[in-house]
C-alpha cells in the first residue's frame, strides 16, 4: 500500500521516486536527443528530485512509465515543456552579473554601434539564446535605450530571444515580474522602464517591441541556421547543460550566426577552453568577451 | 554521393570562410575519405573558424588517410597549425603506431618531442619500447621528459624498469618519471621509487613520498618512518600523510604505545600544514591515540570548519571522533552555551552507543535551543527503550515543534503500548501539519490495538475528507475482517481521493476474501481514473482467478493508462487462455498500450502468443519493435530452458 499522503507532500512517509539504471539511461538518452541537455550519471538525483512531483501529479508508478508518458501520451507535448522547465534551472534576474553587462553597455555595444554608423547602416541584431523568462533580453533592450536614448527610433533593432520551453517564453512575452527578479536592477531603471501592477512590475511596451521571442532548440544545428545573423550573441549559463561534444556544436552554431567582427557573451563561470579556438577572447575588467575575427 | 562530393569540393575550394566551414560540416556528415586532401589543405586557411571546422571534420573522418595527410603539418612554422596537427594525430595516431615511431628518430628535437607526445596518446603497447629508448638515450632533456610523461599515460608495467633507471636523470625528468611510475602503480614501480628516496633532493623526495602514499604499498612504511627524524618539517608532514594513507587509521591504532609516541609529535606538527589532505591524515592518525589531548585538538579543528563549504570534511572528522569512543568532553559540549559545538557533539554521539548518552541528553534537553533539541531527540529515539515514557510524554505535552513531535511519536509507536498511544498520540490526528498527522497515524497502526482500531472505525464516518482517508488507510493496514464493511463504505465516498484510499485499503483483503475482491468491480467504473488505476493495481496483486475476469472487462477503459496497467497486471498473472484478448490490444491506437500488450504476451509465453508477436518486429515505432524483439528473445530463452 503506498503512503497515504503520497500526493500531499508530507515528508515523513512520502518516499520520493528513485530512478533505476535502465530508466535513467532511457530518460537520459531521450532528453539528450530532444534537447542536447546532458545529464551526467552522477546527477541522477536531478531527475529524482525535480521530476518526482511530476510522477505524483500524473499518477505514474515509476520513471519507466514517465518515459512512456513523454513518448506516447496525448499530453506529451505539454509534459515535455514541463520536463525541460524542471531540469533547466531558470535562476535569472534583470541585470544579472552587472560587471559583464557594464562591459556590454560601455564597450561592446558602443563599439558595435559606432562601427555600424560608420558603415552607414542602422540595423542591429542581437541573439539572446536561452532567454528563459525574458530578464536577459529585456535588460539588453533597456541598455539599448540607455545608450541610444532619443536616437533609438531611427534604428532597426531586433533582439531574437530564444528558449526551448514554450512555457517560459509565454511568461517572457507577458513581461510581468516580481520584485525578486528586479533585485539587482537600479531603482531609477525600474522607475523608468517598468509600470507597477499590483505587487508586480510590467515591462513597458517600447521595450517589448524590440524583442522577438522564438522557440528553438540549441542542439538542432539546422534550425539555428534560420536565426537572423547577429552582431552580438548572448548565451549565458546555457552551455553548462551540454556535454563537450554538444557544447562544441552549439558554440560553432553561434560562430556561424555571428557576423564577422561580432561578439559573443557566455556565462562568467563558463569557458571555451577545449570547446572552441575560433574566437579571439578579449579581456575587460569583469568580463571576457569573444570576438569573431573579420 | 557524387552530388555531395561535388558540392563539398566546391565549398572547400571557396574563399568564403562560411562556405568552407559548411563544406567541412558536410564532409564530416558524409565521412568521405576522398575529401581528406582538400580538407587538410584548408588547415592553413588564415581564419580560426575555418581551421576549427576543418579539424572537426578530419577528426570525425579519422583513419590512416587523415594520419598520413596531417603528419607533414607537424613541421609547419605556424604554431596554431602545428597544434591542430598534434591534436588530430593524438586522435588518429593509433592507426599506424610504427609510422609514428619514426618521428622519434628525427633530427629535429621538436619533432621527437611531438612524436613522443603523440605516441603516448595511442594507448598501444607497441609504443613502449621506442619511448623507453628515447627516455634513456635521447640527448635532449625535453624529449626524455616527454617520453616519461607518455609512458605514464600509456601505463604499461613493462616501462617501470626503464623509468626506474631514469630516476638518475635531471630533476626535471625525475618529476615526470615519478608521476609515470605512480600511474603505472605496480610493485616494480614502488621498488624503483623506494630505491630513489634516499638519494634524492628534498623536492624530489617529497614527490616520491606523495607517490608512495597514493600507491598504498605497505612494505614502504618502515622505510618512510625511518626517514622521519632526518626530514624537514614539510617533508615529515608528507611522510605522515603517506604513512596514514598506506596503513589506514584502524591499523595505526594497533601500533604499540612506543611506536605511536614516535609518531605523535609529527602528527601534531602536521596539523599545522597548509594542505588539508595532510591535516586530515594527521587527524586520522591522532584519533588512533584516543587521548584527551588528541580529542580536544581534533574537535577544535572540526568546530572551526564551515558546514556550507567543508560539509564533507566535517562529516569525515565527526566519524573519526565518534570512532574514538564516548568521551567526557562530549557531555560538557552538549550542555555548553556554544550551540554549534553542542550540535557537533550530538552528531558525534548519534554514531555511538554508550549508555551514558541517553541520561545526558535528557538532562540537557529542555535547556537547549530548538534545533539542538531536534538533533537530540533523533538520538534519544534511536537509543531509548521502555522506561523513557515520562520524558517523551513531556515532550508531547510541552512541545509545539512538528519535527520534535514526530520523533516523540515514533518512540511511542516503537514502544507499542496501546494505552499510551490512545492517550498521547491519537489527539495528534487533528494536528494541522500533514507530516505530524502521518507520524501519529503510523504510531496508531504500529501498535495494532483493538481500542484504536475501534476509534479508527468511528473516524471513517468523520465529516472531514482527510480524517476519513486516514481512517480507511489505517483500517486497511490493520487488515482485520471486521474492518471490511467500513472500508467498503469508503468505495462510495463522495471524495475521489477518499475512494482511492479505500480501494487501496482493500489490498489487505483481496487474497483471502473473494467478496472483498468483487467489491472492486464498482471501482473499475469509477468516474475518476486514479480510482480505477488503484483498483487495477489491487486486482493485479490478487491471487483469485476471478480477478482475471474483472481485469479483462477493464481492458476496454477509455483511459489508455488504465488499459496499459490492466494489461500489465494480466501479463503478470500468466493465464495463457487470455492470450487472444491480450492480442486484441495489439491493435490499440495508443502505442503505450501496444507495448504493454507485447510485454504481457511475452510473459505468457507459448506458441499462440509467439504467433501474435512476430509481425510487430517490423512495426514503424522503434519502441514497439524493441518490445517485440525483447519478447521474442524471451520466448527463445524459455524454449531453450525447457529443452
Boltz contact constraints between the chains, C-beta under 6 A:
constraints:
  - contact:
      token1: [A, 1]
      token2: [B, 504]
      max_distance: 6.0
  - contact:
      token1: [A, 1]
      token2: [B, 507]
      max_distance: 6.0
  - contact:
      token1: [A, 4]
      token2: [B, 473]
      max_distance: 6.0
  - contact:
      token1: [A, 5]
      token2: [B, 434]
      max_distance: 6.0
  - contact:
      token1: [A, 5]
      token2: [B, 438]
      max_distance: 6.0
  - contact:
      token1: [A, 8]
      token2: [B, 434]
      max_distance: 6.0
  - contact:
      token1: [A, 10]
      token2: [B, 434]
      max_distance: 6.0
  - contact:
      token1: [A, 10]
      token2: [B, 435]
      max_distance: 6.0
  - contact:
      token1: [A, 10]
      token2: [B, 438]
      max_distance: 6.0
  - contact:
      token1: [A, 11]
      token2: [B, 435]
      max_distance: 6.0
  - contact:
      token1: [A, 12]
      token2: [B, 435]
      max_distance: 6.0
  - contact:
      token1: [A, 12]
      token2: [B, 438]
      max_distance: 6.0
  - contact:
      token1: [A, 12]
      token2: [B, 439]
      max_distance: 6.0
  - contact:
      token1: [A, 13]
      token2: [B, 438]
      max_distance: 6.0
  - contact:
      token1: [A, 59]
      token2: [B, 530]
      max_distance: 6.0
  - contact:
      token1: [A, 68]
      token2: [B, 592]
      max_distance: 6.0
  - contact:
      token1: [A, 72]
      token2: [B, 591]
      max_distance: 6.0
  - contact:
      token1: [A, 72]
      token2: [B, 592]
      max_distance: 6.0
  - contact:
      token1: [A, 255]
      token2: [B, 49]
      max_distance: 6.0
  - contact:
      token1: [A, 277]
      token2: [B, 48]
      max_distance: 6.0
  - contact:
      token1: [A, 277]
      token2: [B, 52]
      max_distance: 6.0
  - contact:
      token1: [A, 278]
      token2: [B, 48]
      max_distance: 6.0
  - contact:
      token1: [A, 278]
      token2: [B, 49]
      max_distance: 6.0
  - contact:
      token1: [A, 278]
      token2: [B, 52]
      max_distance: 6.0
